[in-house]
Amino acid sequence: MKNLIGVFGAGGFGREVMPLVNDQVSFSSLPQETTRIVFVDDDPDCNDEVNGFELMSFDVFCKESAHFKSIAISAGDGSSRKSIYKRVVESGISLLSVKASNSVQLQSVQIGVGSIFCPFTTITSNVKIGKCFHANLYSYVAHDCIIGDFVTFAPGVKCNGNIIIEDDVYVGTGAIIKQGSNKRPIVIGNGSKIEAGAYVTRSVGAGETVFGSPAVKLTLSNLRRLRSAN
């Protein structure tokens, strides 16, 4: 029986992740001649293949006979990723973590299952990261940071030292989170969202959306103030 590796999600990010998975399998201990790599998607109207890789539904993936099965979850939305994670785990399929060959991870770093590190990403030292973390192109996490489950970094996110990011947080493209301290880390609360280009200088409450430089909570009055300033 062959080994079966899937990338769950055949959208834009999934198509960026697939070459990383293909390269990773090429350099792994899995024999290439008996390893089948496919896209997995729930869309019943999707094509038979994407970028030369077979496309199948999750149900078909589960029913396929294989010696070993593993899935990388490429869904960019954290809540979707959490839902897919639950289905994958309940089906007894292992989670595949993906790391580009030029992604840098230094020392004393703990990373949960199902992570994806795109090219030119960096994790420095003494960092703890939960499950199914996504770090897109050119993002970094500096020293003494703690990151929860299902957190998403869009391209170019700069997460400086002594930051705590709780579960289900989305950080937009080019956002910068100012460095905290050992005694007073900056905390990005559960389920919050940092808009693209924001410069975060203080903690963000759970469920809040912040924007701007320095970042402020997304409210009607703050939007009016921004528009009047421009």
Contacts in CASP RR format, 6 or more apart in sequence:
PFRMAT RR
TARGET T0000
AUTHOR 0000-0000-0000
METHOD contacts of the structure
MODEL  1
MKNLIGVFGAGGFGREVMPLVNDQVSFSSLPQETTRIVFVDDDPDCNDEV
NGFELMSFDVFCKESAHFKSIAISAGDGSSRKSIYKRVVESGISLLSVKA
SNSVQLQSVQIGVGSIFCPFTTITSNVKIGKCFHANLYSYVAHDCIIGDF
VTFAPGVKCNGNIIIEDDVYVGTGAIIKQGSNKRPIVIGNGSKIEAGAYV
TRSVGAGETVFGSPAVKLTLSNLRRLRSAN
1 65 0 8 1.000
1 66 0 8 1.000
1 67 0 8 1.000
2 34 0 8 1.000
2 35 0 8 1.000
2 36 0 8 1.000
2 66 0 8 1.000
2 67 0 8 1.000
3 30 0 8 1.000
3 31 0 8 1.000
3 34 0 8 1.000
3 35 0 8 1.000
3 36 0 8 1.000
3 66 0 8 1.000
3 67 0 8 1.000
3 68 0 8 1.000
3 69 0 8 1.000
4 35 0 8 1.000
4 36 0 8 1.000
4 38 0 8 1.000
4 61 0 8 1.000
4 64 0 8 1.000
4 66 0 8 1.000
4 68 0 8 1.000
4 69 0 8 1.000
4 70 0 8 1.000
5 21 0 8 1.000
5 25 0 8 1.000
5 30 0 8 1.000
5 35 0 8 1.000
5 36 0 8 1.000
5 37 0 8 1.000
5 38 0 8 1.000
5 69 0 8 1.000
5 70 0 8 1.000
5 71 0 8 1.000
5 72 0 8 1.000
5 96 0 8 1.000
6 21 0 8 1.000
6 37 0 8 1.000
6 38 0 8 1.000
6 39 0 8 1.000
6 40 0 8 1.000
6 61 0 8 1.000
6 70 0 8 1.000
6 71 0 8 1.000
6 72 0 8 1.000
6 96 0 8 1.000
7 14 0 8 1.000
7 17 0 8 1.000
7 18 0 8 1.000
7 21 0 8 1.000
7 37 0 8 1.000
7 38 0 8 1.000
7 39 0 8 1.000
7 40 0 8 1.000
7 53 0 8 1.000
7 71 0 8 1.000
7 72 0 8 1.000
7 74 0 8 1.000
8 40 0 8 1.000
8 41 0 8 1.000
8 58 0 8 1.000
8 71 0 8 1.000
8 72 0 8 1.000
8 73 0 8 1.000
8 74 0 8 1.000
8 75 0 8 1.000
8 84 0 8 1.000
8 88 0 8 1.000
9 39 0 8 1.000
9 40 0 8 1.000
9 41 0 8 1.000
9 73 0 8 1.000
9 74 0 8 1.000
9 75 0 8 1.000
10 39 0 8 1.000
10 40 0 8 1.000
10 41 0 8 1.000
10 43 0 8 1.000
10 46 0 8 1.000
10 50 0 8 1.000
10 55 0 8 1.000
11 50 0 8 1.000
11 74 0 8 1.000
13 74 0 8 1.000
13 75 0 8 1.000
13 76 0 8 1.000
13 136 0 8 1.000
14 39 0 8 1.000
14 74 0 8 1.000
15 50 0 8 1.000
15 51 0 8 1.000
16 74 0 8 1.000
16 118 0 8 1.000
17 72 0 8 1.000
17 74 0 8 1.000
17 98 0 8 1.000
17 116 0 8 1.000
17 118 0 8 1.000
18 37 0 8 1.000
18 39 0 8 1.000
18 50 0 8 1.000
18 51 0 8 1.000
18 53 0 8 1.000
20 98 0 8 1.000
20 99 0 8 1.000
20 100 0 8 1.000
20 116 0 8 1.000
20 118 0 8 1.000
20 119 0 8 1.000
21 37 0 8 1.000
21 72 0 8 1.000
21 96 0 8 1.000
21 98 0 8 1.000
22 37 0 8 1.000
23 101 0 8 1.000
24 98 0 8 1.000
24 99 0 8 1.000
25 32 0 8 1.000
25 35 0 8 1.000
25 37 0 8 1.000
26 32 0 8 1.000
27 101 0 8 1.000
30 68 0 8 1.000
34 67 0 8 1.000
36 54 0 8 1.000
36 66 0 8 1.000
37 53 0 8 1.000
38 53 0 8 1.000
38 54 0 8 1.000
38 55 0 8 1.000
38 56 0 8 1.000
38 61 0 8 1.000
39 49 0 8 1.000
39 50 0 8 1.000
39 53 0 8 1.000
39 54 0 8 1.000
39 55 0 8 1.000
39 56 0 8 1.000
40 55 0 8 1.000
40 56 0 8 1.000
40 57 0 8 1.000
40 58 0 8 1.000
40 61 0 8 1.000
40 71 0 8 1.000
41 55 0 8 1.000
41 56 0 8 1.000
41 57 0 8 1.000
41 58 0 8 1.000
42 57 0 8 1.000
42 58 0 8 1.000
44 57 0 8 1.000
46 55 0 8 1.000
47 55 0 8 1.000
48 54 0 8 1.000
48 55 0 8 1.000
49 55 0 8 1.000
56 64 0 8 1.000
58 87 0 8 1.000
61 69 0 8 1.000
61 71 0 8 1.000
61 93 0 8 1.000
62 91 0 8 1.000
62 93 0 8 1.000
68 94 0 8 1.000
69 93 0 8 1.000
69 94 0 8 1.000
70 93 0 8 1.000
70 94 0 8 1.000
70 95 0 8 1.000
70 96 0 8 1.000
71 88 0 8 1.000
71 93 0 8 1.000
71 94 0 8 1.000
71 95 0 8 1.000
71 96 0 8 1.000
72 95 0 8 1.000
72 96 0 8 1.000
72 97 0 8 1.000
72 98 0 8 1.000
72 114 0 8 1.000
72 116 0 8 1.000
73 81 0 8 1.000
73 84 0 8 1.000
73 85 0 8 1.000
73 88 0 8 1.000
73 95 0 8 1.000
73 114 0 8 1.000
73 132 0 8 1.000
74 116 0 8 1.000
75 81 0 8 1.000
75 84 0 8 1.000
76 134 0 8 1.000
76 152 0 8 1.000
77 152 0 8 1.000
78 132 0 8 1.000
78 150 0 8 1.000
78 151 0 8 1.000
78 152 0 8 1.000
78 168 0 8 1.000
78 170 0 8 1.000
79 150 0 8 1.000
79 168 0 8 1.000
81 132 0 8 1.000
81 134 0 8 1.000
81 150 0 8 1.000
81 152 0 8 1.000
82 132 0 8 1.000
82 149 0 8 1.000
82 150 0 8 1.000
82 168 0 8 1.000
85 95 0 8 1.000
85 114 0 8 1.000
85 131 0 8 1.000
85 132 0 8 1.000
85 150 0 8 1.000
88 95 0 8 1.000
89 95 0 8 1.000
95 113 0 8 1.000
95 114 0 8 1.000
95 131 0 8 1.000
95 132 0 8 1.000
96 114 0 8 1.000
97 111 0 8 1.000
97 112 0 8 1.000
97 113 0 8 1.000
97 114 0 8 1.000
97 115 0 8 1.000
97 116 0 8 1.000
98 114 0 8 1.000
98 115 0 8 1.000
98 116 0 8 1.000
98 117 0 8 1.000
99 105 0 8 1.000
99 115 0 8 1.000
99 116 0 8 1.000
99 117 0 8 1.000
100 117 0 8 1.000
100 118 0 8 1.000
100 119 0 8 1.000
100 120 0 8 1.000
100 121 0 8 1.000
101 119 0 8 1.000
102 119 0 8 1.000
102 120 0 8 1.000
103 117 0 8 1.000
103 118 0 8 1.000
103 119 0 8 1.000
103 120 0 8 1.000
103 121 0 8 1.000
103 122 0 8 1.000
103 123 0 8 1.000
103 135 0 8 1.000
104 121 0 8 1.000
104 122 0 8 1.000
104 123 0 8 1.000
105 111 0 8 1.000
105 117 0 8 1.000
105 122 0 8 1.000
105 123 0 8 1.000
106 123 0 8 1.000
106 124 0 8 1.000
106 125 0 8 1.000
107 125 0 8 1.000
107 126 0 8 1.000
108 125 0 8 1.000
108 126 0 8 1.000
108 127 0 8 1.000
109 123 0 8 1.000
109 125 0 8 1.000
109 126 0 8 1.000
109 127 0 8 1.000
109 128 0 8 1.000
109 129 0 8 1.000
110 127 0 8 1.000
110 128 0 8 1.000
110 129 0 8 1.000
111 123 0 8 1.000
111 129 0 8 1.000
111 130 0 8 1.000
111 133 0 8 1.000
112 129 0 8 1.000
112 130 0 8 1.000
112 131 0 8 1.000
112 132 0 8 1.000
112 133 0 8 1.000
113 131 0 8 1.000
113 132 0 8 1.000
114 131 0 8 1.000
114 132 0 8 1.000
114 133 0 8 1.000
115 129 0 8 1.000
115 130 0 8 1.000
115 131 0 8 1.000
115 132 0 8 1.000
115 133 0 8 1.000
115 134 0 8 1.000
115 135 0 8 1.000
116 133 0 8 1.000
116 134 0 8 1.000
116 135 0 8 1.000
117 123 0 8 1.000
117 135 0 8 1.000
118 135 0 8 1.000
118 136 0 8 1.000
118 137 0 8 1.000
118 139 0 8 1.000
118 155 0 8 1.000
119 137 0 8 1.000
120 137 0 8 1.000
120 138 0 8 1.000
121 135 0 8 1.000
121 136 0 8 1.000
121 137 0 8 1.000
121 138 0 8 1.000
121 139 0 8 1.000
121 140 0 8 1.000
122 139 0 8 1.000
122 140 0 8 1.000
122 141 0 8 1.000
123 129 0 8 1.000
123 135 0 8 1.000
123 140 0 8 1.000
123 141 0 8 1.000
124 140 0 8 1.000
124 141 0 8 1.000
124 142 0 8 1.000
124 143 0 8 1.000
125 143 0 8 1.000
126 143 0 8 1.000
126 144 0 8 1.000
127 141 0 8 1.000
127 142 0 8 1.000
127 143 0 8 1.000
127 144 0 8 1.000
127 145 0 8 1.000
127 146 0 8 1.000
127 147 0 8 1.000
128 145 0 8 1.000
128 146 0 8 1.000
128 147 0 8 1.000
129 141 0 8 1.000
129 147 0 8 1.000
129 148 0 8 1.000
129 151 0 8 1.000
130 147 0 8 1.000
130 148 0 8 1.000
130 149 0 8 1.000
130 151 0 8 1.000
131 149 0 8 1.000
131 150 0 8 1.000
132 149 0 8 1.000
132 150 0 8 1.000
133 147 0 8 1.000
133 148 0 8 1.000
133 149 0 8 1.000
133 150 0 8 1.000
133 151 0 8 1.000
133 152 0 8 1.000
133 153 0 8 1.000
134 151 0 8 1.000
134 152 0 8 1.000
134 153 0 8 1.000
135 141 0 8 1.000
135 153 0 8 1.000
135 157 0 8 1.000
136 152 0 8 1.000
136 153 0 8 1.000
136 154 0 8 1.000
136 155 0 8 1.000
136 156 0 8 1.000
136 157 0 8 1.000
137 155 0 8 1.000
137 156 0 8 1.000
138 155 0 8 1.000
138 156 0 8 1.000
139 153 0 8 1.000
139 154 0 8 1.000
139 155 0 8 1.000
139 156 0 8 1.000
139 157 0 8 1.000
139 158 0 8 1.000
139 159 0 8 1.000
140 156 0 8 1.000
140 157 0 8 1.000
140 158 0 8 1.000
140 159 0 8 1.000
141 147 0 8 1.000
141 159 0 8 1.000
142 159 0 8 1.000
142 160 0 8 1.000
142 161 0 8 1.000
142 163 0 8 1.000
142 179 0 8 1.000
143 161 0 8 1.000
143 162 0 8 1.000
144 161 0 8 1.000
144 162 0 8 1.000
144 182 0 8 1.000
144 185 0 8 1.000
145 159 0 8 1.000
145 161 0 8 1.000
145 162 0 8 1.000
145 163 0 8 1.000
145 164 0 8 1.000
145 165 0 8 1.000
146 163 0 8 1.000
146 164 0 8 1.000
146 165 0 8 1.000
147 159 0 8 1.000
147 164 0 8 1.000
147 165 0 8 1.000
148 165 0 8 1.000
148 166 0 8 1.000
148 167 0 8 1.000
148 169 0 8 1.000
149 167 0 8 1.000
149 168 0 8 1.000
150 167 0 8 1.000
150 168 0 8 1.000
151 165 0 8 1.000
151 167 0 8 1.000
151 168 0 8 1.000
151 169 0 8 1.000
151 170 0 8 1.000
151 171 0 8 1.000
152 169 0 8 1.000
152 170 0 8 1.000
152 171 0 8 1.000
153 159 0 8 1.000
153 171 0 8 1.000
153 172 0 8 1.000
154 170 0 8 1.000
154 171 0 8 1.000
154 172 0 8 1.000
154 173 0 8 1.000
154 174 0 8 1.000
154 175 0 8 1.000
154 196 0 8 1.000
155 173 0 8 1.000
155 174 0 8 1.000
156 173 0 8 1.000
156 174 0 8 1.000
156 175 0 8 1.000
157 171 0 8 1.000
157 172 0 8 1.000
157 173 0 8 1.000
157 174 0 8 1.000
157 175 0 8 1.000
157 176 0 8 1.000
157 177 0 8 1.000
158 174 0 8 1.000
158 175 0 8 1.000
158 176 0 8 1.000
158 177 0 8 1.000
159 165 0 8 1.000
159 171 0 8 1.000
159 177 0 8 1.000
160 176 0 8 1.000
160 177 0 8 1.000
160 178 0 8 1.000
160 179 0 8 1.000
160 180 0 8 1.000
161 179 0 8 1.000
161 180 0 8 1.000
162 179 0 8 1.000
162 180 0 8 1.000
162 181 0 8 1.000
162 182 0 8 1.000
162 185 0 8 1.000
162 186 0 8 1.000
163 177 0 8 1.000
163 179 0 8 1.000
163 180 0 8 1.000
163 185 0 8 1.000
163 186 0 8 1.000
163 187 0 8 1.000
163 188 0 8 1.000
164 185 0 8 1.000
164 186 0 8 1.000
164 187 0 8 1.000
164 188 0 8 1.000
165 171 0 8 1.000
165 188 0 8 1.000
165 189 0 8 1.000
166 187 0 8 1.000
166 188 0 8 1.000
166 189 0 8 1.000
166 190 0 8 1.000
166 191 0 8 1.000
166 192 0 8 1.000
166 206 0 8 1.000
167 190 0 8 1.000
167 191 0 8 1.000
168 190 0 8 1.000
168 191 0 8 1.000
169 188 0 8 1.000
169 189 0 8 1.000
169 190 0 8 1.000
169 191 0 8 1.000
169 192 0 8 1.000
169 193 0 8 1.000
169 194 0 8 1.000
170 191 0 8 1.000
170 192 0 8 1.000
170 193 0 8 1.000
170 194 0 8 1.000
171 177 0 8 1.000
171 188 0 8 1.000
171 193 0 8 1.000
171 194 0 8 1.000
172 193 0 8 1.000
172 194 0 8 1.000
172 195 0 8 1.000
172 196 0 8 1.000
172 197 0 8 1.000
172 198 0 8 1.000
173 196 0 8 1.000
173 197 0 8 1.000
174 196 0 8 1.000
174 197 0 8 1.000
175 194 0 8 1.000
175 195 0 8 1.000
175 196 0 8 1.000
175 197 0 8 1.000
175 198 0 8 1.000
175 199 0 8 1.000
175 200 0 8 1.000
176 197 0 8 1.000
176 198 0 8 1.000
176 199 0 8 1.000
176 200 0 8 1.000
177 186 0 8 1.000
177 188 0 8 1.000
177 194 0 8 1.000
177 200 0 8 1.000
178 186 0 8 1.000
178 199 0 8 1.000
178 200 0 8 1.000
178 201 0 8 1.000
179 186 0 8 1.000
180 186 0 8 1.000
186 200 0 8 1.000
186 202 0 8 1.000
186 203 0 8 1.000
187 203 0 8 1.000
187 204 0 8 1.000
187 205 0 8 1.000
188 194 0 8 1.000
188 200 0 8 1.000
188 203 0 8 1.000
188 204 0 8 1.000
188 205 0 8 1.000
189 203 0 8 1.000
189 204 0 8 1.000
189 205 0 8 1.000
189 206 0 8 1.000
189 207 0 8 1.000
189 208 0 8 1.000
190 206 0 8 1.000
190 207 0 8 1.000
191 206 0 8 1.000
191 207 0 8 1.000
192 204 0 8 1.000
192 205 0 8 1.000
192 206 0 8 1.000
192 207 0 8 1.000
192 208 0 8 1.000
192 209 0 8 1.000
192 210 0 8 1.000
193 207 0 8 1.000
193 208 0 8 1.000
193 209 0 8 1.000
193 210 0 8 1.000
194 200 0 8 1.000
194 204 0 8 1.000
194 209 0 8 1.000
194 210 0 8 1.000
194 211 0 8 1.000
194 215 0 8 1.000
195 209 0 8 1.000
195 210 0 8 1.000
195 211 0 8 1.000
195 212 0 8 1.000
195 215 0 8 1.000
195 218 0 8 1.000
197 211 0 8 1.000
197 212 0 8 1.000
197 213 0 8 1.000
198 210 0 8 1.000
198 211 0 8 1.000
198 212 0 8 1.000
198 213 0 8 1.000
198 215 0 8 1.000
199 212 0 8 1.000
199 213 0 8 1.000
199 214 0 8 1.000
199 215 0 8 1.000
200 210 0 8 1.000
200 214 0 8 1.000
200 215 0 8 1.000
201 214 0 8 1.000
201 215 0 8 1.000
202 214 0 8 1.000
204 210 0 8 1.000
204 215 0 8 1.000
208 217 0 8 1.000
208 218 0 8 1.000
209 217 0 8 1.000
209 218 0 8 1.000
210 216 0 8 1.000
210 217 0 8 1.000
210 218 0 8 1.000
211 218 0 8 1.000
211 222 0 8 1.000
212 226 0 8 1.000
216 222 0 8 1.000
END
